[in-house]
Amino acid sequence: MLKKVLIANRGEIAVRIIRACRELGISTVAVYSEADKNALHTRLADEAVCIGPAKSNKSYLNIKNILQAACGTGSDSIHPGFGFLSENANFAKMCEESNIKFIGPSYQVIDLMGNKSNAKELMKNAKVPVVPGSEGSIRDFNEATQIANKIGYPIMIKAAAGGGGKGIRLVHSEEELKEAYEIVKQEALVSFNDDEIYIEKFIENPRHVEIQVLADEYGNGIHLGERDCSVQRRNQKVLEESPSTVLDEKLRKKMGEAAINAVKASHYSSAGTIEFLVDKHKNFYFMEMNTRIQVEHPVTEWVTGVDIVKEQLRIASGEKLSYSQKDIMVSGHSIECRINAENPENNFMPCPGSINDLHLPGGNGVRIDTAVYTGYKIPPVYDSMIAKIIVHAENREAAISKMKVALEECVIDGIDTNIDFLYQILENENFISGNFDTSFIKKEFGI
């Protein structure tokens, strides 16, 4: 087993990892920026090291400072969490060169799957359904025009190294193509330092369904069922649930098998997620692979009973998977709501500030993942998500009811949050009936 893990992250995911390590008897090291001096993860870890100023590029994205902290504290491993450096192949490679275990897949796999066009080609060869589009990256605008005309509008232009909803444009006609092409190229260069782009057919009104996978270095791989992440705002997930209302057992089996094929084709080891689009005819298509733990992993933990972070730690320690596929049984229904410090009435503007009073819900089947506390000052320089409420009940109707009660009980005074907006989603008739897709928020709320 690993002896000392440095968590190269902050907020609720850092707290989540620290707790899992403590349960396994692993020492922990927190890193923090100057803005996070009093953050909860610095208090829970066995050691804490400041790695720079508030801005991410000076701290949580500063590979040199993080590796120095790991070496200086005698850490034998680094868990990147999600975001920041979690899918940075260069960081994983530098960890390996420093004889520090990167808790995730190899840098070669991160590099392979991080390029969306290359990943798509790999999936095609592995017989995993993919969205029609370009064969690899687009060389120039003329090629973009030819491919768009071949597969037919509407199309999506995407950054090959993209993620998080950045570097992506929907194009409805040839007249829109030139401007969108230039915009995505520029966004890709600015956001990912890589201006490679590719084109896909736009799947209209899809469901966004992802399959959680676990794989060890001995070639064993399993999936833990699906999560439905279709409730999104501008390509950013708002609410997730498991299981999905759109899948029947036949489709669930096919998508699970496709996910395992993706794992084997990429020689994957660790926790990861295969993301699919499911169209109105229940055809599914590979979208991308996330080579890290996901924000929404708790809903899978609720319905399967598997601690995904602990499994990551065991895999990184060289152990075989604790489970086989026949051990995985989905029980009940789970929903996760992301609580953000933002103002839905003001175009969801982030609202940093001090939390004057805090009461988080509890009770049977309610889980809270957070790093905030009364008196905590939310910095203005990081993501606005401050907590996740996750519920579990015997069925979807009961889970929706439980989540509504949890949101009603939640008090976060001193800042604006999206709690009321989340409640409106849960009361929406189309959401309740399962009649929704990735355009749900735009259709129902006009935003």
C-alpha positions as CSV (number, residue, x, y, z in Angstrom):
1,M,0.0,0.0,0.0
2,L,1.1,3.6,-0.6
3,K,2.6,5.2,2.4
4,K,2.1,9.0,1.9
5,V,-0.1,10.7,-0.7
6,L,0.1,14.3,-1.7
7,I,-3.2,15.6,-2.9
8,A,-2.6,18.1,-5.8
9,N,-6.0,19.7,-5.5
10,R,-8.3,21.7,-3.3
11,G,-11.9,22.0,-2.1
12,E,-14.3,19.1,-1.6
13,I,-12.3,16.6,-3.8
14,A,-9.2,17.1,-1.7
15,V,-11.2,16.5,1.4
16,R,-12.7,13.4,-0.2
17,I,-9.3,11.9,-1.0
18,I,-7.9,12.7,2.4
19,R,-10.7,10.9,4.1
20,A,-10.2,7.8,1.9
21,C,-6.5,7.8,2.6
22,R,-7.1,8.0,6.3
23,E,-9.4,5.0,6.2
24,L,-6.7,3.0,4.5
25,G,-4.0,4.1,7.0
26,I,-2.2,6.3,4.4
27,S,-0.6,9.6,5.5
28,T,-1.6,12.7,3.6
29,V,-0.1,16.0,2.4
30,A,-2.3,18.9,1.4
31,V,-1.0,21.6,-0.9
32,Y,-2.6,25.1,-0.8
33,S,-2.3,28.5,-2.4
34,E,-2.1,31.6,-0.3
35,A,-5.9,32.1,-0.8
36,D,-6.5,28.6,0.7
37,K,-4.4,29.0,3.9
38,N,-7.4,28.3,6.1
39,A,-9.2,25.8,3.8
40,L,-10.5,22.6,5.3
41,H,-8.3,20.3,3.4
42,T,-5.2,21.9,4.9
43,R,-6.6,21.2,8.4
44,L,-7.6,17.5,7.7
45,A,-4.3,16.4,6.1
46,D,-1.4,15.3,8.2
47,E,0.8,17.9,6.6
48,A,0.2,21.0,4.5
49,V,2.5,22.9,2.2
50,C,1.9,26.3,0.5
51,I,2.7,26.1,-3.2
52,G,2.2,29.7,-4.3
53,P,-0.1,32.7,-4.8
54,A,-3.8,32.5,-5.3
55,K,-3.8,32.3,-9.1
56,S,-3.9,28.7,-10.3
57,N,-1.0,29.0,-12.7
58,K,1.2,30.1,-9.8
59,S,0.0,27.3,-7.4
60,Y,-2.3,24.4,-8.3
61,L,-1.1,24.3,-11.9
62,N,2.6,24.9,-10.9
63,I,4.1,21.4,-11.5
64,K,7.5,22.4,-10.2
65,N,6.2,23.6,-6.9
66,I,3.9,20.6,-6.5
67,L,6.7,18.1,-7.1
68,Q,9.0,20.0,-4.8
69,A,6.3,19.7,-2.1
70,A,6.1,16.0,-2.8
71,C,9.8,15.4,-2.6
72,G,10.2,17.7,0.5
73,T,7.6,15.8,2.4
74,G,8.7,12.3,1.4
75,S,5.5,11.6,-0.5
76,D,5.6,8.4,-2.6
77,S,2.5,9.3,-4.6
78,I,0.3,12.2,-5.9
79,H,-3.5,12.1,-6.3
80,P,-4.5,14.8,-8.8
81,G,-8.3,14.8,-8.1
82,F,-10.2,16.3,-11.0
83,G,-9.5,19.5,-12.9
84,F,-6.2,21.3,-12.6
85,L,-3.4,18.8,-13.5
86,S,-5.5,15.6,-13.4
87,E,-5.4,15.0,-17.1
88,N,-2.0,16.6,-17.8
89,A,0.2,14.0,-19.4
90,N,3.4,16.0,-18.8
91,F,2.6,16.2,-15.1
92,A,2.1,12.4,-14.9
93,K,5.3,11.9,-16.8
94,M,7.3,14.2,-14.5
95,C,5.8,12.3,-11.5
96,E,7.1,9.0,-13.0
97,E,10.6,10.6,-13.7
98,S,10.7,11.8,-10.0
99,N,9.9,8.2,-8.8
100,I,6.5,9.4,-7.5
101,K,3.4,7.3,-8.2
102,F,0.8,9.3,-10.2
103,I,-2.6,8.0,-9.0
104,G,-4.2,7.6,-12.4
105,P,-3.4,6.0,-15.7
106,S,0.1,6.3,-17.4
107,Y,1.1,9.5,-19.0
108,Q,1.0,7.7,-22.4
109,V,-2.7,6.8,-21.9
110,I,-3.5,10.3,-20.7
111,D,-1.9,11.7,-23.8
112,L,-3.6,9.2,-26.1
113,M,-7.1,9.7,-24.7
114,G,-6.6,13.5,-24.1
115,N,-6.6,14.1,-27.8
116,K,-10.2,13.6,-28.7
117,S,-9.6,12.9,-32.4
118,N,-7.0,10.3,-31.7
119,A,-9.2,8.7,-29.0
120,K,-12.0,8.6,-31.5
121,E,-9.9,6.7,-34.0
122,L,-8.8,4.2,-31.3
123,M,-12.5,3.6,-30.4
124,K,-13.4,3.0,-34.0
125,N,-10.8,0.3,-34.3
126,A,-12.0,-1.2,-31.0
127,K,-15.6,-1.5,-32.5
128,V,-16.9,1.2,-30.1
129,P,-19.6,3.3,-31.9
130,V,-18.4,6.8,-32.7
131,V,-20.1,9.9,-34.0
132,P,-19.6,10.4,-37.8
133,G,-17.0,13.1,-38.5
134,S,-13.4,13.8,-39.5
135,E,-10.7,11.2,-39.6
136,G,-8.4,12.7,-37.0
137,S,-7.7,16.4,-36.8
138,I,-8.6,19.0,-39.5
139,R,-5.7,20.3,-41.6
140,D,-7.3,23.5,-43.0
141,F,-10.6,25.2,-43.7
142,N,-11.0,23.6,-47.1
143,E,-11.0,20.2,-45.5
144,A,-13.4,21.4,-42.8
145,T,-15.8,22.5,-45.6
146,Q,-15.6,19.1,-47.4
147,I,-16.2,17.1,-44.3
148,A,-19.1,19.2,-43.1
149,N,-20.8,18.9,-46.6
150,K,-20.2,15.1,-46.5
151,I,-21.7,14.4,-43.1
152,G,-24.3,17.1,-43.3
153,Y,-25.2,20.0,-41.0
154,P,-25.6,20.7,-38.2
155,I,-22.0,19.8,-37.1
156,M,-19.8,20.4,-34.0
157,I,-16.3,21.9,-34.3
158,K,-14.3,20.8,-31.3
159,A,-10.8,21.3,-29.9
160,A,-8.9,18.0,-30.1
161,A,-7.4,18.7,-26.6
162,G,-10.6,20.2,-25.3
163,G,-12.7,19.6,-22.2
164,G,-14.9,21.4,-19.7
165,G,-17.1,22.8,-22.4
166,K,-14.4,24.9,-23.9
167,G,-13.3,25.0,-27.5
168,I,-16.6,23.8,-29.0
169,R,-19.1,25.4,-31.5
170,L,-22.3,24.3,-33.0
171,V,-22.6,25.1,-36.7
172,H,-25.9,25.0,-38.6
173,S,-24.8,26.0,-42.1
174,E,-21.8,26.6,-44.4
175,E,-22.3,30.4,-43.9
176,E,-21.5,29.9,-40.2
177,L,-18.6,27.6,-40.7
178,K,-15.7,30.1,-41.4
179,E,-16.3,32.2,-38.3
180,A,-16.8,29.1,-36.0
181,Y,-13.7,27.5,-37.4
182,E,-11.5,30.5,-36.6
183,I,-13.1,30.9,-33.1
184,V,-12.5,27.3,-32.1
185,K,-9.0,27.3,-33.4
186,Q,-8.3,30.4,-31.3
187,E,-10.0,29.1,-28.2
188,A,-8.2,25.8,-28.4
189,L,-4.8,27.6,-28.6
190,V,-5.6,29.9,-25.7
191,S,-7.2,27.2,-23.4
192,F,-5.2,24.2,-24.2
193,N,-2.0,25.5,-26.0
194,D,-3.0,23.3,-28.9
195,D,-5.0,24.5,-31.9
196,E,-5.9,21.1,-33.3
197,I,-9.6,20.7,-34.0
198,Y,-11.9,18.1,-35.4
199,I,-15.5,17.9,-36.7
200,E,-18.4,15.7,-35.6
201,K,-22.0,15.3,-36.7
202,F,-24.2,17.1,-34.2
203,I,-26.5,14.5,-32.5
204,E,-29.7,16.4,-32.0
205,N,-31.5,16.1,-28.6
206,P,-29.1,13.5,-27.2
207,R,-28.8,12.1,-23.6
208,H,-25.4,12.4,-22.1
209,V,-24.7,9.0,-20.4
210,E,-21.4,8.0,-19.0
211,I,-20.1,4.6,-17.8
212,Q,-17.8,4.5,-14.8
213,V,-14.9,2.0,-15.2
214,L,-12.2,0.6,-13.0
215,A,-9.2,-1.3,-14.3
216,D,-5.9,-2.6,-12.7
217,E,-2.5,-3.1,-14.2
218,Y,-3.1,-6.8,-14.6
219,G,-5.6,-6.4,-17.4
220,N,-8.7,-6.7,-15.2
221,G,-11.5,-4.2,-16.0
222,I,-15.1,-3.7,-14.9
223,H,-17.8,-1.1,-15.3
224,L,-20.0,0.2,-12.5
225,G,-23.1,1.1,-14.5
226,E,-24.1,4.4,-15.9
227,R,-24.7,8.0,-14.8
228,D,-27.0,10.3,-16.7
229,C,-25.5,13.8,-17.0
230,S,-27.9,15.3,-19.5
231,V,-29.0,18.2,-17.2
232,Q,-26.4,20.7,-18.3
233,R,-26.1,24.4,-18.8
234,R,-23.7,25.5,-21.6
235,N,-22.1,22.1,-21.6
236,Q,-21.5,22.2,-17.8
237,K,-23.2,19.5,-15.7
238,V,-25.7,20.7,-13.1
239,L,-27.3,17.5,-11.9
240,E,-26.4,13.9,-12.3
241,E,-28.2,10.6,-11.5
242,S,-27.8,6.9,-11.6
243,P,-29.3,4.8,-13.1
244,S,-30.5,6.6,-16.3
245,T,-34.1,6.6,-17.2
246,V,-33.4,6.3,-20.9
247,L,-31.5,2.9,-20.7
248,D,-33.2,-0.5,-20.7
249,E,-31.3,-3.6,-19.7
250,K,-30.3,-4.5,-23.3
251,L,-28.9,-1.0,-24.0
252,R,-27.2,-0.9,-20.6
253,K,-25.4,-4.2,-21.3
254,K,-24.3,-3.0,-24.8
255,M,-22.9,0.3,-23.4
256,G,-21.2,-1.5,-20.5
257,E,-19.5,-3.9,-23.0
258,A,-18.4,-1.0,-25.2
259,A,-16.9,0.8,-22.2
260,I,-14.9,-2.3,-21.3
261,N,-13.7,-2.5,-25.0
262,A,-12.5,1.1,-24.6
263,V,-10.6,0.2,-21.5
264,K,-8.9,-2.7,-23.1
265,A,-8.1,-0.9,-26.3
266,S,-6.4,2.0,-24.4
267,H,-4.6,-0.4,-21.9
268,Y,-6.2,1.7,-19.1
269,S,-5.5,1.3,-15.4
270,S,-7.2,3.3,-12.6
271,A,-10.7,4.8,-12.3
272,G,-12.1,6.5,-15.5
273,T,-15.2,7.4,-17.3
274,I,-16.4,6.6,-20.9
275,E,-18.8,9.3,-22.0
276,F,-21.5,8.6,-24.6
277,L,-24.2,10.4,-26.4
278,V,-27.5,8.5,-26.8
279,D,-29.8,9.6,-29.6
280,K,-33.6,9.5,-29.7
281,H,-33.5,6.1,-31.4
282,K,-31.3,4.8,-28.6
283,N,-28.2,4.6,-30.7
284,F,-25.1,5.4,-28.6
285,Y,-21.8,7.0,-29.7
286,F,-18.5,7.4,-27.9
287,M,-17.8,11.1,-27.0
288,E,-14.7,11.0,-24.9
289,M,-12.8,9.3,-22.1
290,N,-12.1,11.1,-18.8
291,T,-8.9,9.7,-17.4
292,R,-9.6,10.8,-13.8
293,I,-12.1,10.7,-11.0
294,Q,-15.3,12.5,-11.9
295,V,-17.2,15.2,-9.9
296,E,-20.3,13.0,-10.0
297,H,-18.6,9.7,-8.8
298,P,-20.7,9.7,-5.6
299,V,-23.9,8.7,-7.3
300,T,-22.2,5.5,-8.6
301,E,-20.8,4.8,-5.1
302,W,-24.3,5.1,-3.7
303,V,-25.9,2.6,-6.1
304,T,-23.1,0.1,-6.2
305,G,-21.5,0.3,-2.7
306,V,-18.1,0.6,-4.3
307,D,-15.7,3.3,-2.9
308,I,-14.1,4.4,-6.1
309,V,-11.4,6.6,-4.5
310,K,-10.2,3.7,-2.4
311,E,-10.1,1.4,-5.4
312,Q,-7.9,4.1,-7.2
313,L,-5.5,4.0,-4.2
314,R,-5.4,0.2,-4.2
315,I,-4.8,0.0,-7.9
316,A,-2.0,2.6,-7.6
317,S,-0.5,0.4,-4.9
318,G,-0.2,-2.5,-7.3
319,E,-3.2,-4.5,-6.1
320,K,-5.7,-6.3,-8.2
321,L,-9.3,-5.1,-8.5
322,S,-11.3,-5.9,-5.4
323,Y,-14.3,-6.7,-7.5
324,S,-15.3,-8.7,-10.6
325,Q,-18.1,-7.7,-12.9
326,K,-20.5,-10.2,-11.3
327,D,-20.0,-8.5,-8.0
328,I,-21.5,-5.2,-9.2
329,M,-25.2,-4.9,-8.5
330,V,-27.0,-1.6,-8.9
331,S,-29.5,-0.9,-6.0
332,G,-32.0,2.0,-5.8
333,H,-31.5,5.4,-7.3
334,S,-29.1,8.3,-6.6
335,I,-29.1,12.0,-7.6
336,E,-26.4,14.6,-7.1
337,C,-26.9,18.3,-7.1
338,R,-23.9,20.7,-7.5
339,I,-24.2,23.6,-5.2
340,N,-22.5,26.6,-6.7
341,A,-21.7,30.1,-5.3
342,E,-23.4,31.9,-8.2
343,N,-26.4,34.1,-8.9
344,P,-28.9,32.5,-11.3
345,E,-30.8,35.8,-11.5
346,N,-27.6,37.5,-12.8
347,N,-26.6,35.1,-15.6
348,F,-25.1,32.7,-13.0
349,M,-22.4,35.2,-12.1
350,P,-20.0,33.6,-9.6
351,C,-20.5,35.0,-6.0
352,P,-17.4,34.7,-3.9
353,G,-17.6,35.9,-0.3
354,S,-17.9,34.9,3.3
355,I,-20.3,32.3,4.6
356,N,-21.9,33.8,7.6
357,D,-24.1,30.9,8.6
358,L,-24.2,27.3,7.3
359,H,-26.5,24.4,7.8
360,L,-26.1,21.4,5.6
361,P,-28.8,18.7,5.4
362,G,-28.4,15.2,6.7
363,G,-30.4,12.1,7.5
364,N,-30.8,8.6,6.0
365,G,-29.6,8.5,2.5
366,V,-28.1,12.0,2.3
367,R,-24.4,12.6,1.7
368,I,-22.6,15.9,1.6
369,D,-19.2,16.4,-0.1
370,T,-17.9,19.9,0.7
371,A,-15.0,21.8,2.1
372,V,-16.9,24.9,3.3
373,Y,-17.7,25.9,6.9
374,T,-19.2,28.8,8.8
375,G,-16.9,31.7,8.4
376,Y,-15.2,30.3,5.4
377,K,-14.3,32.9,2.7
378,I,-14.8,31.6,-0.8
379,P,-12.0,32.9,-3.0
380,P,-12.9,34.6,-6.3
381,V,-10.2,32.8,-8.3
382,Y,-11.5,29.2,-8.5
383,D,-14.5,27.2,-9.7
384,S,-17.8,28.3,-8.1
385,M,-18.8,24.8,-7.0
386,I,-18.7,24.7,-3.2
387,A,-20.6,21.5,-2.3
388,K,-22.4,18.5,-3.6
389,I,-25.6,17.0,-2.1
390,I,-26.0,13.4,-3.0
391,V,-29.1,11.3,-2.1
392,H,-30.0,7.7,-2.4
393,A,-33.4,6.1,-2.2
394,E,-35.3,2.9,-3.3
395,N,-36.4,4.5,-6.6
396,R,-36.2,7.7,-8.6
397,E,-39.4,9.2,-7.3
398,A,-38.2,8.7,-3.7
399,A,-34.8,10.1,-4.6
400,I,-36.3,13.3,-6.1
401,S,-38.4,13.8,-3.0
402,K,-35.4,13.2,-0.7
403,M,-33.3,15.7,-2.7
404,K,-36.0,18.4,-2.5
405,V,-36.2,18.0,1.3
406,A,-32.4,18.2,1.5
407,L,-32.3,21.4,-0.6
408,E,-35.1,22.9,1.6
409,E,-33.0,22.2,4.7
410,C,-29.8,23.6,3.2
411,V,-28.8,27.1,4.5
412,I,-25.8,29.0,3.1
413,D,-26.0,32.6,4.3
414,G,-23.8,35.4,3.1
415,I,-23.5,34.4,-0.6
416,D,-25.8,33.7,-3.5
417,T,-26.2,30.1,-4.6
418,N,-28.1,28.1,-7.2
419,I,-30.1,26.1,-4.6
420,D,-33.5,27.5,-5.7
421,F,-32.7,26.9,-9.3
422,L,-31.9,23.2,-8.6
423,Y,-35.2,22.9,-6.7
424,Q,-37.0,24.2,-9.8
425,I,-35.4,21.5,-11.9
426,L,-36.6,18.8,-9.5
427,E,-40.1,20.2,-9.7
428,N,-40.1,20.4,-13.5
429,E,-42.7,17.9,-15.0
430,N,-40.4,16.9,-17.9
431,F,-37.6,16.2,-15.5
432,I,-39.8,14.2,-13.2
433,S,-41.2,12.1,-16.2
434,G,-37.6,11.6,-17.6
435,N,-38.5,13.5,-20.7
436,F,-35.3,15.5,-21.1
437,D,-32.0,15.7,-23.0
438,T,-28.9,18.0,-23.0
439,S,-31.0,20.9,-24.2
440,F,-33.4,20.6,-21.2
441,I,-32.3,23.7,-19.3
442,K,-32.3,25.9,-22.4
443,K,-35.7,24.7,-23.4
444,E,-37.4,24.8,-20.0
445,F,-35.7,27.9,-18.5
446,G,-34.5,29.8,-21.5
447,I,-30.9,30.0,-20.3
